[in-house]
Every structure is written in structure tokens, then in C-alpha cells.
Amino acid sequence: MNIILLSGGSGKRLWPLSNDIRSKQFIKLFKDESGQYESMVQRVYRQIMSVDADSKVTIATSKSQASAIKNQLGEKASICVEPCRRDTFPAILLAAAYLHDELGVGEDESVAVCPVDPYVEKEYYEIVKQMGELALQSDANLTLMGIEPTCPSDKYGYIIPESGDEVSRVKEFKEKPDVETAKKYLGQNALWNGGVFAFRLGYLLDKAHSLVDFTDYRDLFSKYESLEKISFDYAVVEKEPSIQVVRYGGDWRDVGTWNMMTEVMAEATKGNVTLDDTCVNTQVVNELDIPIICMGCKDMIVAASGDGILVSDKERSGAMKPYVERVNLDPMYAEKSWGSYAVMDAQKGSMTVKVSMHAGDSMSYHSHDIRSEVWTVIEGEGVAIVDGMEQHLSVGDVITIAAGCKHMLKAITNMSIIEVQLGKEICASDKHKHAMD
Amino acid sequence: MNIILLSGGSGKRLWPLSNDIRSKQFIKLFKDESGQYESMVQRVYRQIMSVDADSKVTIATSKSQASAIKNQLGEKASICVEPCRRDTFPAILLAAAYLHDELGVGEDESVAVCPVDPYVEKEYYEIVKQMGELALQSDANLTLMGIEPTCPSDKYGYIIPESGDEVSRVKEFKEKPDVETAKKYLGQNALWNGGVFAFRLGYLLDKAHSLVDFTDYRDLFSKYESLEKISFDYAVVEKEPSIQVVRYGGDWRDVGTWNMMTEVMAEATKGNVTLDDTCVNTQVVNELDIPIICMGCKDMIVAASGDGILVSDKERSGAMKPYVERVNLDPMYAEKSWGSYAVMDAQKGSMTVKVSMHAGDSMSYHSHDIRSEVWTVIEGEGVAIVDGMEQHLSVGDVITIAAGCKHMLKAITNMSIIEVQLGKEICASDKHKHAMD
């Protein structure tokens, strides 16, 4: 099956593990069948593959997430990078054009679109597969997944089906109602709109050409910024008369806040954590090297990363966003396409970071106008190119890179370096990429 | 007045701010009159000086604390370093011999001995001064401070005075009683034994020579390890028939646990800390560079340092010790006579530390057998001597120090360097001091 996974924006509600450049779907708090920690993106990919090992997965995402996805999935999934953020209709459209024009998916093939966030059972992806098949077999233009409600929630849009059958035509859509209205819907076999759609690729491309003036993927990419910000629901679903819905009754959770995340975390603690006997209903995630000791904590979440430390009552954690926005700190840890870095020290005129690269990782050839850098290799070996000169590096080697000097590093083995950045101003924007000489 | 301050052992009960090498009396959680943070040692010294600006203060302590005391008090106080730990009688004896033989204090002068830990008002040191005067004027051999009890506590020894007068002869001493017995004592004008003694220096030296075979300070120092571990109370006080006690009724608190420390901390938070509106009776100390956000915390203490993070219910925090002992981590931050260091990263084969020195600070000339070091100067300037060669260092300079190579650094201005240590084994014991060539 062809699947477009929408890997959405950055979130601060799982701070300090999520930040402006690390979205919640990359935090490794789940475990796979062999007991290895995995992120939501990895979990979803694994679940899809266990349902259909031939699935072609394309992740529609922003530039800032592409590196993290490559680090976590390797080359297994295609990535369709949006030049800028433009809501779900443009994103799905761009990904559909990408499938057609870059990956050669035919107009008669089906495509399913899924958000990457919900925590679900494998059965969910069995339904997704079924939806892809139904999209080709039935005469409905769109096939939606309806989540069987567990309560009259006011947080979701509702789908009213014509019947309570497993597959049914859709009678109408309802915006997020108040709880009283939601109760009425529940009496009509109503379902939550889970944001999962399947369609024949040709249907969507026709629809797209009728709404947007473009020739192919590259053309669409080039004019992406001019597209209207509009959701797929508004632009397509609510105007389409021929829609069917498939029911899903399994576990389906939004793990976008700590309170909800703690319910599905693989373990009560991760990292160097000690809880005393009097801790109750408390989860602790520690990404730092130093130990955390919790004593007498009740109904709490404690999370620590290079970006900061959260100590919160679970219920209260949902109200975290404004406080995190006030903190307004540069991310101290980031996964990049060439590896990851962690800021270890920052003071006026200098910043010290630890750079970690996997064997084969390679930086772009670049230079800085303002800052110089001193690299000390503490693990592994690699090859640096500095102003066109190739240099083999191994543990204990030190190189100094003056401001203006072009440089890159390719890791031969897994590699760690301590990089001391020095200059009047240390900022991420002080970077120019260069073609290799 | 002559004062011996007993600066006691390392404590884990204020972890992670106190550790094996940083005792609780060096944590800066109080404020002086100008609003600057100060430690207990600094507070006590300031209080003593405000009562008598001519006080001669000698701090009896272990080798491991000498550096921290020098960093916090400079050259203002004398330091009498015990070669090893031997309880309070040997420690007071060594300090008394030091005063007599090294500082020239006469046998007819009085000396007061005070523990450095209790949190007290200035009036306490006015009583100490008065005790020194009484030690010379009255015919009692020992003058003690009695703390007016605020409750029938079972945590202290009791002094039963002959009268309720401000100064009274002592009738008897009582070991820590149970609460019921303590209630009876309170009806007899009983006082807590606060561990403060004053005496004529000659009295103590005579007593010492009758108990220990030594000639002078240096002789005593050389045989210190062979001395019996015994407290001053057992060895001297309880055998002395001629004792008087002076009452102190002001604030007197043991701030040896977080629960008690939070009652006297200058501010509810220190460092980069955000508390939301729903936090109640919660104190947070953050020595890390990253922010801490607390939400919905009730009756809690949160403390973070390079050694670790504590999140604890206040009452429960008193039971912390066994958990901290299990963590058993090398201290990540230390004040040394030549400055301070903070471990930023440790992995197999390397450790990266930030070294901070004040202008004028100077390392000993030393070498390492196993590890090499790479220094990058990120702030200030200084002079390094490497295998006898003098080298001026300023921001951006990098020097590599091979294993076996002798080296030292003297800071001209305040100075920071990033030091990457590399070697099969990285340990504190891999260090040899050398005379300068």
C-alpha cells in the first residue's frame, strides 16, 4: 500500500523533550518487540510494515524534521519536504504529486494519508490497508477512518454515518460540538474524525488541478509558498458528496501532552533515575548524564534534557505552553542530517558542543564568517577537508578552523568530537555552504 | 577574640548541592546585607566580624575543604588542616596547638570553639564573645553555650544548670533523652548543648598534655593519625567539674536537611527557575545553565547541580541519604585551591571539563602518566608553563599536553578553559606534582 504520513509541526507541550526543532514524534519513549526504545515515527513505521511489508511510506514534513527522520528511519521511507508550512491540503497535494511524478505511483493506485501522532494498535493499520483496498473497489471518492468514541468529547470533529455497519456511507460531518450535542451524536452511531483518508491517486490529482494551477510536482514545489493555507477537511472532504467511512474501535490516543504520554510510556522511568518507595504514579524521563532522585512524588512527571527540566503535577502539565514560551531558550540538542550535537557550555564569546556522528555521516562543506572552531576528536576516526586539504582524524587529533575557512567532516567509524566555537557572536545563521573545490 | 570554627565532614543530605568534596557549609543559599549570595561559612565569618572586627578566626577542617574555604574567604581566616579525620577532641586540640605554636596566641588568652553549621542570629556571636570574656574572668574552667529549647526534642544533649540565670554553673549533662524525659528537663531550666565551648588556651593545653603525649603543634600533627577518635564532650567536658553555661535564646537552626534549609533560604528560587501560579510552598535551587519549570508542585524541594537532580517532597527529603549513596557518582563539580572545574562530558576514553580560574589563581606544576590534555582558552589570559617553557595564553589559544608532560597555568585575568582529557583511563589519582625546574 502507498501511505503518506503527515509528520506535523514542532510542539512545546512535551518540553523539554520536544522543542522547536525536535518534534514529539521523535522522542524515544516506546519500545519495539525486542525491547529497544523507539519513537512514534519508528513505532508507526514498524506497525505499517508488520501489516504490509511492501508498503511504500512517504513522510510529508518540513525541512527542519527531515534530518531527524533520516536519522531514525534511515533510507527506508521517502521524504517529501515542504518548502514552508501550508496546512494539510497543500501538504497532501504536494505529497500526492511527489508520489506520482517522483516515485512513479500510478493514478489507479490507492493512497492512504495518516497523521503520525496517534498512539494506536496494529489493527489501526489493518484498517488503513483495508481503506486503501476499498478506495479502489467501491465507488466512493474518499474513504475515511472513523474512530469509535469512548466519551462525548468536545475535542474532535464528528462523522455521522448512514449506518452502524463496519463500512458505511457518510451522511454528514459535524464540527467540534459541545458535550451535550456530542451526546446526541453518540446516539446516531457517530464517529470521531481521525484524520485518515484513502483515495485513488488519480481522484486527488484531478481535484488538485481543479483547485490549483500547476503542472507537476516540481512546478507545485516552486509555487508552494503562494498556496492558500487550508486544511484537507475544508478544501476537499467537506465538499465531496461521495464518502464512505470505516470504523476503528481499538486503542487510539493523542499523546501530545505529558499527562497522556505517561499513560503509554514503555517504562515508568527512562535514563538514570531513582524513585523511592513513596513515589506514586510518577514517571521520569532523564536524557541527561547526571542522576535524578525522586522522593515522595505523587502524580508527577519529571523530564530532563539538555534543553531544561520539567517538574510537574500531571494534570497541570497540560498548561505548560506559556511557561515554556517564556523560557525561550535556544535548543541545546539537535539531530541533524550529519549527526547530532549537544551544547555543553555557552558563555559570552564561546560555545562548546559535543558533535556525534554515525559511521558514514558527512557534514556539508561550509564556513563561518565570525566564529573560529577548535575540534578535538574524542572517539572514532574520520576525514576532514579543510580549505581543500584532506586530513585523516583519529582520537586525540586537534584541528583549528579559522573564521572564513571552508571545512567538512566525514565519519569513517562512529565518531565524537568536542567543538569549541569562539567569536564575538555565536549564532546558527553564521554558516555558508560551499561546493567542494 | 580567638575563634576556632569546626568545619565538619562532607554531607550527602543536601545532595546534589553537597557531595563528598563540597560540604553543605559552602553552598551559597543565604544573602549578605548587600544582597549577594553567601554560604554558611561566609555568613558565619561575616557575623563574627560584625561583632568583633578584630576576631582571629581559625578554621579547623580537613584537607578536602581547605580549597573551598580559601576560595570563599580568601586569606582572611587561618586554616588548620587535619591530616585525617579524628573526631572533635583531636581536632580542637590540634587547632589549639596551632593557635599557640603557629599563630602565637598566649596561654592566658581565651579561645571559643564553634561549629560552623547552625543558622543563627548575630546575637549568638555576641554570646560567644561574652563567653570568651567569662572564660578569663570567672574561675570555671569551661564555659558552654546553652541553647534555650523550643520543644522537648530527643535530638540534642541537655545541660542542667544550677539556676535559670543568664550565666550559671552546670549541675549535670544528660545524653539525648526520650521526649518524655526531655519534658521533665525543661522544668529544670535545661538547655540544649550547642557544641560551643570557651576556655583559657593554657587550660586546654594542660589538659591535652595530660591526655596525649606531644611536644608542640608539628609533633602533634605528625602523630595525628595515631590519636583516638573521641569527641570533645566525652574527653573533656563530661570529666570537668568546673563548668558554667551561658544561655542563648535566639534563632538557632540545624540546616542540615533540605526541609530545614528551605526555611531559611534567602529566596524561594535560585538560578534559572520558573514556578507556575499553582506551586505552593516549593523551593527550587538550580545551579545548571538550563531552565527548570515547575508546575503544580506542593511542599517540594527541587535542587539541580552538575552532580544530579533532586525532586522531593520536603518531609521525605530527610530520608534521602541511602538513595544518594546508591547513586554513588563521582562529583561533577569541585572548587580547588586553583579555581573550580565542572565535568561537561564523560565517555569511555575521554572527559571534558570546564576549568574556571580567578585572576591570580595558579595550578601546581604537575603531570599525568596516562592521560593527555587539550586546552582551549575561551575567556581571559594567563601564562602556562609546559615542560619548563613559558607560554602566554589568550582566547582561542590551544595547547596540547602529552601524557608525562609537566604543566601548570597561572591566570592573569579571570580565565576559563575547555580541557579535553584523553586516555585509556581517566582518574583523579593520575597526577604527580613537581617542583618547578
Interface residues (C-beta under 8 A of the other chain):
Chain A: W15 P16 T274 D276 T278 N286 L288 D289 I290 P291 I292 I293 C294 M295 G296 C297 K298 M300 V302 A304 G306 D307 G308 I309 L310 V311 S312 D313 E315 R316 S317 A319 M320 Y323 V324 R326 V327 L329 M332 M344 D345 A346 Q347 K348 G349 S350 T352 K354 S372 V374 T376 I378 E379 V395 G396 V398 T400 S416 I418 V420 L422
Chain B: W15 P16 T274 D276 T278 N286 L288 D289 I290 P291 I292 I293 C294 M295 G296 C297 K298 M300 V302 A304 G306 D307 G308 I309 L310 V311 S312 D313 E315 R316 S317 A319 M320 Y323 V324 R326 V327 L329 M332 M344 D345 A346 Q347 K348 G349 S350 T352 K354 S372 V374 T376 I378 E379 V395 G396 V398 T400 S416 I418 V420 L422
